[in-house]
Amino acid sequence: TQLLEQSPQFLSIQEGENLTVYCNSSSVFSSLQWYRQEPGEGPVLLVTVVTGGEVKKLKRLTFQFGDARKDSSLHITAAQPGDTGLYLCAGGSGGSNYKLTFGKGTLLTVNP
Amino acid sequence: DTAVSQTPKYLVTQMGNDKSIKCEQNLGHDTMYWYKQDSKKFLKIMFSYNNKELIINETVPNRFSPKSPDKAHLNLHINSLELGDSAVYFCASSLMQGANYGYTFGSGTRLTVV
């Protein structure tokens, strides 16, 4: 069973601070996706990374896929209250039975 | 126009009952999924269908039976509901199977078994 560990589990910061969320596994994944989920809603895709070492930027969010494709990080610069939510990483594997395995999430609260 | 829509949004029912959750996507995607999110927010895959064909069936009790009448619909029927079935169930779809395709999720069905 492939497991994805996310850290920290909870994070509460003030508006304007920077933060990094980590997603680690002992398994190799063919892709790594990040989602954000708000209360009462389904997860919404933020980014997909597929190449080891890949870095993608989405406004104030920077995503990195580890060289060995076993880990990833999400860095948010100058966090805003609108960034509040549950951040989920998900690793993809399986060839013809490809599926996403989710981490347990990081609950981020950005206080004004 | 909602991309992935699930009904109902909330479902409260007694133990032993049978219930269904419906899901429809208007994105033209080939692949659809059912995920279960427990009280600790952990999302676990249950089933995956590609063009109406079952391709992933995780270790799920056979009280749960998915049905895909066409590639735009994936319904979930649950027999003899148990307290432990209480959770939020999410339907999702992706253009195809594979590493480059992100999932679009519905807004979930909160099932409470009393």
Interface residues (C-beta under 8 A of the other chain):
Chain A: S30 S31 Q33 Y35 Q37 G40 E41 G42 P43 V44 L45 T48 V50 L86 L88 A90 G92 S96 N97 Y98 K99 L100 T101 F102 K104 G105 L107
Chain B: V4 Y35 K40 K41 F42 L43 K44 I45 S48 I55 I56 F90 A92 Q97 G98 A99 N100 Y101 G102 Y103 T104 F105 G106 S107 G108
